[in-house]
Amino acid sequence: MPIMQRASHHELRSAFRALLATESCFHTASVFDPMSARIAADLGFEVGILGGSVASLQVIAAPDFALITLSEFVEQATRIGRVSRLPVIADADHGYGNALNVMRTVVELERAGIAALTIEDTLLPAQFGRKSTDLISVAEGVGKIRAALEARVDPDLAIIARTHAGVLSIDEVISRTLAYQQAGADGICIVGIEDFEHLEKIAEHLSVPLMLVTYGNPKLRDDARLAKLGVRIVVNGHAAYFAAIKATYDCLREQRGAVASELSASELALKYTLPEEYIVWAEEFMDVKE
């Protein structure tokens, strides 16, 4: 496809559905603005992903504390959707609220041109003093998936339910993912898979396509084996975005003649999102004693 030619939103959704229907495993390109989306398509990536954490960094320079609003996330997705020539998955976090908020999220992201979106069962925003991996009940998670399916207009928009296998027992993961599959999810996204043995115990119970967030886990680098287990999409992280942060810093530092920093890309991102301020605010305003 010529670099300036853009497929319709429905065509991109159909292309993503075709990927899910194959017996292959595809790796996502981390796209965070229109330029990165064009680059990813030109380099031959089959699918991109707009990460929630990346959007928070790119749009509001804030940590991944569920601070970005739905409208801000949708605005960035819309900018990408205007030029995209590859299907893009939106990491829609918890759907920005309850099941009714999830419906609004689906409506807005479908309009933005997203090909698929993940809705996770994480309890967000995290309560003070609680882990950011705390999960909502299975019943509430099922309600969110059913609401998402009800809200979509284009049936080719893929609704993917996401859960965290790293904080649950095998039986709990199987129970949750089966419930989401039975609710009608088009795929299951799993974070926290340790190795192939862990994956096999879960995958054997599921029939919908799987999406793994691996962050480059070296124990999960056999694409053929992943594909056999039903994995169609792999998210290795968002290295491209962090490389952009590092390159920007180095370029501006050199231009200014500042002393070189030994900070890595992720350390730079941490530094400039000012997490200490958010921690102080959380302690002051969220640590409420009855």
FIPADO-722551 format. One record per residue (C-alpha): residue in three letters; chain; y, z, x. Coordinates in pm, whole numbers, plus 50000, padded with zeros to 5 digits. Each point is the difference from the previous one (the first is absolute). Layout:
REM residues N
+-----+----+-------+-------+-------+
|  aa | ch |     y |     z |     x |
+-----+----+-------+-------+-------+
| ALA |  A |     Y |     Z |     X |
...
+-----+----+-------+-------+-------+
END
This chain:
REM residues 290
+-----+----+-------+-------+-------+
|  aa | ch |     y |     z |     x |
+-----+----+-------+-------+-------+
| MET |  A | 50000 | 50000 | 50000 |
| PRO |  A | 50345 | 49911 | 50144 |
| ILE |  A | 50191 | 50306 | 50117 |
| MET |  A | 50270 | 49971 | 49732 |
| GLN |  A | 49762 | 49934 | 49712 |
| ARG |  A | 49936 | 50303 | 49780 |
| ALA |  A | 49709 | 50035 | 49760 |
| SER |  A | 50056 | 50137 | 49652 |
| HIS |  A | 49927 | 50365 | 49939 |
| HIS |  A | 49701 | 49910 | 49783 |
| GLU |  A | 49863 | 49768 | 50269 |
| LEU |  A | 50023 | 50280 | 50256 |
| ARG |  A | 49819 | 50238 | 49766 |
| SER |  A | 49731 | 49741 | 49943 |
| ALA |  A | 49970 | 49960 | 50378 |
| PHE |  A | 49952 | 50374 | 50038 |
| ARG |  A | 49736 | 50000 | 49728 |
| ALA |  A | 49824 | 49722 | 50192 |
| LEU |  A | 49996 | 50220 | 50312 |
| LEU |  A | 49840 | 50282 | 49803 |
| ALA |  A | 49735 | 49760 | 49872 |
| THR |  A | 49889 | 49892 | 50347 |
| GLU |  A | 49744 | 50168 | 50222 |
| SER |  A | 50246 | 50042 | 50286 |
| CYS |  A | 50223 | 50276 | 50130 |
| PHE |  A | 50375 | 49939 | 50047 |
| HIS |  A | 50253 | 50198 | 50201 |
| THR |  A | 50349 | 50055 | 49860 |
| ALA |  A | 50326 | 49919 | 50171 |
| SER |  A | 50255 | 50279 | 49966 |
| VAL |  A | 50300 | 49832 | 49835 |
| PHE |  A | 50320 | 50192 | 49946 |
| ASP |  A | 50270 | 49737 | 49937 |
| PRO |  A | 50026 | 49627 | 49923 |
| MET |  A | 49994 | 49898 | 50367 |
| SER |  A | 49680 | 50190 | 50077 |
| ALA |  A | 49836 | 49850 | 49689 |
| ARG |  A | 50088 | 49648 | 50115 |
| ILE |  A | 49872 | 50071 | 50351 |
| ALA |  A | 49671 | 50140 | 49868 |
| ALA |  A | 49939 | 49695 | 49781 |
| ASP |  A | 50089 | 49759 | 50281 |
| LEU |  A | 49752 | 50175 | 50231 |
| GLY |  A | 49723 | 49949 | 49747 |
| PHE |  A | 49956 | 50347 | 49854 |
| GLU |  A | 49826 | 49984 | 49664 |
| VAL |  A | 50161 | 50313 | 49856 |
| GLY |  A | 50287 | 50239 | 50071 |
| ILE |  A | 50075 | 50357 | 49905 |
| LEU |  A | 50326 | 50181 | 49933 |
| GLY |  A | 49923 | 50358 | 50094 |
| GLY |  A | 50165 | 50288 | 49819 |
| SER |  A | 50067 | 50181 | 50328 |
| VAL |  A | 50142 | 49682 | 50154 |
| ALA |  A | 50226 | 49940 | 49700 |
| SER |  A | 50128 | 50356 | 50030 |
| LEU |  A | 50082 | 49943 | 50367 |
| GLN |  A | 50151 | 49656 | 49947 |
| VAL |  A | 50206 | 50070 | 49690 |
| ILE |  A | 50118 | 50362 | 50035 |
| ALA |  A | 49898 | 50099 | 50356 |
| ALA |  A | 49816 | 50299 | 49856 |
| PRO |  A | 49658 | 50151 | 50067 |
| ASP |  A | 49709 | 49919 | 49772 |
| PHE |  A | 50071 | 50292 | 49765 |
| ALA |  A | 50010 | 49796 | 49674 |
| LEU |  A | 50378 | 49985 | 50026 |
| ILE |  A | 50043 | 49627 | 49938 |
| THR |  A | 50057 | 49916 | 49634 |
| LEU |  A | 49820 | 49738 | 49796 |
| SER |  A | 50314 | 49786 | 49976 |
| GLU |  A | 50049 | 50006 | 50379 |
| PHE |  A | 49637 | 49908 | 50061 |
| VAL |  A | 50013 | 49722 | 49740 |
| GLU |  A | 50319 | 49859 | 50151 |
| GLN |  A | 49827 | 49960 | 50336 |
| ALA |  A | 49690 | 49853 | 49835 |
| THR |  A | 50223 | 49753 | 49814 |
| ARG |  A | 50166 | 49884 | 50323 |
| ILE |  A | 49656 | 49934 | 50144 |
| GLY |  A | 49877 | 49837 | 49681 |
| ARG |  A | 50285 | 49746 | 50005 |
| VAL |  A | 49871 | 49836 | 50319 |
| SER |  A | 49636 | 50101 | 50030 |
| ARG |  A | 49735 | 49735 | 50058 |
| LEU |  A | 49715 | 50250 | 50020 |
| PRO |  A | 49884 | 50257 | 49743 |
| VAL |  A | 50147 | 50344 | 50062 |
| ILE |  A | 49846 | 50333 | 49903 |
| ALA |  A | 50247 | 50275 | 49909 |
| ASP |  A | 49912 | 50353 | 50101 |
| ALA |  A | 50140 | 50152 | 49682 |
| ASP |  A | 49912 | 50356 | 50102 |
| HIS |  A | 49941 | 50217 | 49691 |
| GLY |  A | 50177 | 49756 | 49769 |
| TYR |  A | 50322 | 50202 | 50028 |
| GLY |  A | 49897 | 50261 | 49747 |
| ASN |  A | 49758 | 50040 | 49712 |
| ALA |  A | 49805 | 49732 | 49812 |
| LEU |  A | 50312 | 49883 | 49815 |
| ASN |  A | 50185 | 49965 | 50330 |
| VAL |  A | 49703 | 49799 | 50128 |
| MET |  A | 50049 | 49756 | 49713 |
| ARG |  A | 50363 | 49953 | 50100 |
| THR |  A | 49894 | 49954 | 50363 |
| VAL |  A | 49757 | 49724 | 49906 |
| VAL |  A | 50257 | 49820 | 49786 |
| GLU |  A | 50260 | 50002 | 50276 |
| LEU |  A | 49767 | 49904 | 50285 |
| GLU |  A | 49844 | 49719 | 49798 |
| ARG |  A | 50348 | 49864 | 49939 |
| ALA |  A | 50070 | 50030 | 50375 |
| GLY |  A | 49712 | 49765 | 50079 |
| ILE |  A | 49744 | 50242 | 50140 |
| ALA |  A | 49641 | 49871 | 49992 |
| ALA |  A | 49829 | 50340 | 49993 |
| LEU |  A | 50091 | 50365 | 50009 |
| THR |  A | 49828 | 50325 | 50082 |
| ILE |  A | 50039 | 50314 | 49791 |
| GLU |  A | 49880 | 50314 | 50177 |
| ASP |  A | 49883 | 50331 | 49860 |
| THR |  A | 50203 | 50208 | 50244 |
| LEU |  A | 50212 | 50282 | 49857 |
| LEU |  A | 50350 | 49877 | 50084 |
| PRO |  A | 50257 | 50116 | 50079 |
| ALA |  A | 49809 | 50264 | 50192 |
| GLN |  A | 50071 | 50354 | 49887 |
| PHE |  A | 50150 | 50240 | 50253 |
| GLY |  A | 49740 | 50144 | 50231 |
| ARG |  A | 49729 | 49768 | 49868 |
| LYS |  A | 49826 | 49718 | 50181 |
| SER |  A | 50127 | 49646 | 49950 |
| THR |  A | 49637 | 49903 | 49931 |
| ASP |  A | 49959 | 50219 | 49690 |
| LEU |  A | 49860 | 49790 | 49714 |
| ILE |  A | 50056 | 49992 | 49626 |
| SER |  A | 49707 | 50036 | 49762 |
| VAL |  A | 49761 | 49713 | 49943 |
| ALA |  A | 50105 | 49987 | 49635 |
| GLU |  A | 50365 | 49958 | 50094 |
| GLY |  A | 49909 | 49737 | 50258 |
| VAL |  A | 49802 | 49807 | 49740 |
| GLY |  A | 50295 | 50022 | 49763 |
| LYS |  A | 50226 | 49844 | 50262 |
| ILE |  A | 49761 | 49708 | 50059 |
| ARG |  A | 49960 | 49936 | 49628 |
| ALA |  A | 50378 | 50011 | 49958 |
| ALA |  A | 50048 | 49754 | 50286 |
| LEU |  A | 49754 | 49756 | 49845 |
| GLU |  A | 50175 | 50029 | 49664 |
| ALA |  A | 50341 | 49929 | 50155 |
| ARG |  A | 49922 | 49683 | 50192 |
| VAL |  A | 50073 | 49663 | 49842 |
| ASP |  A | 49839 | 49762 | 50250 |
| PRO |  A | 49625 | 50080 | 49996 |
| ASP |  A | 49974 | 49878 | 50359 |
| LEU |  A | 50217 | 50288 | 50123 |
| ALA |  A | 49743 | 50224 | 50171 |
| ILE |  A | 50011 | 50374 | 49930 |
| ILE |  A | 49830 | 50193 | 50279 |
| ALA |  A | 49921 | 50371 | 49970 |
| ARG |  A | 50038 | 50197 | 50322 |
| THR |  A | 49849 | 50333 | 50104 |
| HIS |  A | 49952 | 50204 | 50318 |
| ALA |  A | 49643 | 50035 | 50123 |
| GLY |  A | 50111 | 50219 | 50288 |
| VAL |  A | 50078 | 50299 | 49778 |
| LEU |  A | 49708 | 49975 | 49756 |
| SER |  A | 49624 | 50044 | 50017 |
| ILE |  A | 49786 | 49688 | 49972 |
| ASP |  A | 49903 | 50092 | 49644 |
| GLU |  A | 50364 | 50048 | 49901 |
| VAL |  A | 50101 | 49665 | 50150 |
| ILE |  A | 49718 | 49825 | 49816 |
| SER |  A | 50093 | 50172 | 49674 |
| ARG |  A | 50368 | 49910 | 50029 |
| THR |  A | 49952 | 49640 | 50105 |
| LEU |  A | 49740 | 49939 | 49730 |
| ALA |  A | 50240 | 50140 | 49741 |
| TYR |  A | 50275 | 49765 | 50119 |
| GLN |  A | 49761 | 49705 | 50003 |
| GLN |  A | 49888 | 50080 | 49646 |
| ALA |  A | 50365 | 50027 | 49894 |
| GLY |  A | 50040 | 49634 | 50095 |
| ALA |  A | 50151 | 50008 | 50350 |
| ASP |  A | 49974 | 49660 | 50169 |
| GLY |  A | 49921 | 50165 | 50332 |
| ILE |  A | 49974 | 50335 | 50173 |
| CYS |  A | 50213 | 50091 | 50302 |
| ILE |  A | 49863 | 50280 | 50219 |
| VAL |  A | 50176 | 50194 | 50273 |
| GLY |  A | 49821 | 50233 | 50239 |
| ILE |  A | 49667 | 49823 | 50050 |
| GLU |  A | 49852 | 50139 | 50321 |
| ASP |  A | 49739 | 49741 | 50094 |
| PHE |  A | 49751 | 49752 | 49856 |
| GLU |  A | 49756 | 50269 | 49891 |
| HIS |  A | 50277 | 50165 | 49801 |
| LEU |  A | 50100 | 49668 | 49845 |
| GLU |  A | 49645 | 49900 | 49912 |
| LYS |  A | 49942 | 50318 | 49800 |
| ILE |  A | 50303 | 49919 | 49784 |
| ALA |  A | 49983 | 49621 | 49982 |
| GLU |  A | 49644 | 49987 | 49865 |
| HIS |  A | 50123 | 50147 | 49672 |
| LEU |  A | 50284 | 49753 | 49946 |
| SER |  A | 50009 | 49639 | 49885 |
| VAL |  A | 50372 | 49920 | 50020 |
| PRO |  A | 50161 | 49875 | 50325 |
| LEU |  A | 50099 | 50265 | 50252 |
| MET |  A | 50318 | 50040 | 50203 |
| LEU |  A | 50000 | 50233 | 50301 |
| VAL |  A | 50294 | 50161 | 50175 |
| THR |  A | 49851 | 50054 | 50346 |
| TYR |  A | 50301 | 50037 | 50232 |
| GLY |  A | 49796 | 49819 | 50263 |
| ASN |  A | 49702 | 50238 | 49991 |
| PRO |  A | 49776 | 49863 | 50279 |
| LYS |  A | 49689 | 50104 | 49804 |
| LEU |  A | 50086 | 49747 | 49727 |
| ARG |  A | 50067 | 49684 | 50200 |
| ASP |  A | 49704 | 49785 | 49895 |
| ASP |  A | 50144 | 49756 | 49745 |
| ALA |  A | 49663 | 49848 | 49913 |
| ARG |  A | 49854 | 50341 | 49926 |
| LEU |  A | 50306 | 50100 | 49798 |
| ALA |  A | 49975 | 49681 | 49797 |
| LYS |  A | 49633 | 50068 | 49921 |
| LEU |  A | 50100 | 50336 | 49859 |
| GLY |  A | 50253 | 49839 | 49767 |
| VAL |  A | 50314 | 50056 | 50206 |
| ARG |  A | 50239 | 49713 | 49943 |
| ILE |  A | 50330 | 50144 | 50126 |
| VAL |  A | 50064 | 50211 | 50311 |
| VAL |  A | 50333 | 50167 | 50079 |
| ASN |  A | 50013 | 50092 | 50367 |
| GLY |  A | 50345 | 50157 | 49977 |
| HIS |  A | 50353 | 49870 | 50042 |
| ALA |  A | 50030 | 49923 | 50371 |
| ALA |  A | 50234 | 49705 | 49942 |
| TYR |  A | 50263 | 50220 | 49839 |
| PHE |  A | 49985 | 50263 | 50271 |
| ALA |  A | 50020 | 49729 | 50265 |
| ALA |  A | 50319 | 49882 | 49831 |
| ILE |  A | 50146 | 50351 | 50023 |
| LYS |  A | 49914 | 50020 | 50370 |
| ALA |  A | 50142 | 49654 | 50072 |
| THR |  A | 50323 | 50082 | 49816 |
| TYR |  A | 50040 | 50324 | 50190 |
| ASP |  A | 49933 | 49840 | 50339 |
| CYS |  A | 50237 | 49711 | 49932 |
| LEU |  A | 50287 | 50223 | 49889 |
| ARG |  A | 49935 | 50250 | 50280 |
| GLU |  A | 50013 | 49724 | 50258 |
| GLN |  A | 50314 | 49854 | 49844 |
| ARG |  A | 50166 | 50342 | 50013 |
| GLY |  A | 49875 | 50077 | 50352 |
| ALA |  A | 49833 | 50321 | 49885 |
| VAL |  A | 49724 | 50173 | 50191 |
| ALA |  A | 49656 | 49874 | 49900 |
| SER |  A | 49802 | 50222 | 49765 |
| GLU |  A | 49630 | 50075 | 50042 |
| LEU |  A | 49957 | 50039 | 49626 |
| SER |  A | 49736 | 49783 | 49836 |
| ALA |  A | 50071 | 49793 | 49690 |
| SER |  A | 49857 | 50265 | 49766 |
| GLU |  A | 50192 | 50274 | 50183 |
| LEU |  A | 50322 | 49801 | 49960 |
| ALA |  A | 49931 | 49963 | 49628 |
| LEU |  A | 49943 | 50374 | 49977 |
| LYS |  A | 50321 | 50075 | 50190 |
| TYR |  A | 50226 | 49781 | 49788 |
| THR |  A | 49863 | 50107 | 49661 |
| LEU |  A | 50134 | 50351 | 50067 |
| PRO |  A | 49692 | 50190 | 49876 |
| GLU |  A | 50141 | 50337 | 50112 |
| GLU |  A | 50276 | 49974 | 49741 |
| TYR |  A | 49751 | 49936 | 49721 |
| ILE |  A | 49789 | 50296 | 50113 |
| VAL |  A | 50305 | 50229 | 49987 |
| TRP |  A | 50095 | 49871 | 49655 |
| ALA |  A | 49645 | 50044 | 49876 |
| GLU |  A | 49992 | 50361 | 50118 |
| GLU |  A | 50339 | 50068 | 49842 |
| PHE |  A | 49957 | 49827 | 49666 |
| MET |  A | 49624 | 49973 | 49939 |
| ASP |  A | 49863 | 50332 | 50131 |
| VAL |  A | 50086 | 50173 | 49676 |
| LYS |  A | 49878 | 50358 | 49961 |
| GLU |  A | 49941 | 50114 | 49645 |
+-----+----+-------+-------+-------+
END
